């Protein structure tokens, strides 16, 4: 006996459809037909999806305190200055330095920490006194470094077995200490720069280095150079706009760079024994020269 096929409610053949009075199945578009039921099912799904979206918008409005479309408009922007021109200009001002900075160091060695610190501090105090005697103020004398460290002897010692076939091994031993301390001195009277070096070495400084010249207050100099740079940039932009047949508009944005400073490297090193055995040699003539302060600007203008 043949099995009757199981009825599938999801199928949509004419056997599962209703029938008309004449025994014919309903067409798919008929209210009782399979096509009509599928259309109704799709409509229910769309309505449910729309409800979910409306709920999401309502929740977003409560969280952000504003409607969702306002947030979207805030995200969308258009570049406001699509017609622009960018130029660069530089302004240079040459000035004479009015201060000098000098690094003075005292390096001492000894068998013990006490010996090294006493000798080193005594020499450094003498250097400081010599600077003050030249009229340099306390505010212009600053300790820049103070380093104390041991010195080792790495001579190889025989092995404790005292056998020829056993190699010697290194046994580093502390044989003394070294103290190095430095001062940074700002000299406002450039006519005594040479004397500062001479008196410092006579008092006990055995290293002189990093002698530089600078301007104590660069702000007015940079302001002058900045104005020159902007004037040059505007002139260049006006010429370019005229050549292109457009009008120069307002400044959209700008940036600045700075360079400047003049440095004279000067260094003298003396062994401790040399300082104690001879007078400090006269310092060679030190000239401050001049220094260039340069400001670079980049400016973007609207063009009309």
C-alpha positions, 0 to 999 in steps of 0.5 A: 500500500503506497504511503500518502505524502506528508502535507507540507504547510510551507509548500505552495503547490495547487494541492495545498490551495483552496478550491473554487466551486468548480473544483479548480484551485484558487489562483495565487493572487486570490485572497485564499491562494498561496501567493496572497499568504506569502505577500502578507507574511512579507508585509508583517516582516517589514512592519516589524523591521520598521518598528525596530528602527523607530525604537532605535531612533527614539533611544538615540534621541534620549541618549544624545539629547538631539535628533538623529539627523542633527548628528548626521549633519554634524558629521558631514563637512565640506572643505571651506577653502578649496580655492587657496594659495600657500606661500612662504617667507623668511625674515632675518635680523642680525644682532650683536650678542650681549651675553656669554656663557662659559662652562668652568670645571674642576677635576680632582683625584685622590686616594679617598673620598674625603681627600678628593671632595676637600680638594675639589670643593676648595678649588671650586670655591676659589673659582666662584670667588674669582667670578664674584670678584669680577662683578658676576652676580650669584644669579649668573653662577650655577652648578651644572654638574657634580660627579664623584666616581671610583677609579679602578686598577685592572692589573691581572693578578696571579691565580690563588693556585699559583700554577703555571698552567692556570691562567691569570684572572683580572681582579679590579680594585679601587685605587682612588676616586675622581671628582668632576664638578662644573659651573655655568657662568653667564657673563653680561660684560663681554669686555671681560670674557678673556679675564673670566677665563684667565682668572678662573684657570688661575683660581683652580679651574682645569677645564674651560669649554662650551663658550657661547654668545647669545642675546639675553632677550630674544623676544624683540628680535624675533618679533622684528624678524617675524614681521619681515617674514609675514611682509615678504610672504604677503608680497609674494602672494600678491604677485602670484595672485596678480599674475594668475588674474585672481584677487587675494583674500583673507588669511586662512592659516599660517605656521612659523619656524625659528632658527638662530644663534651663534656659537663660539666653541672654546676649550682649554684643558690643563692637567692638575700638575700643570696648573700648580706648576705654572701660571695660567697662560693668557687667553687668546682674544675672544670675539663675540661677532654677530648672530642671525635670528631667522623666522620662517612663516608659511601662510595660506590665503583665500583667492577670490 
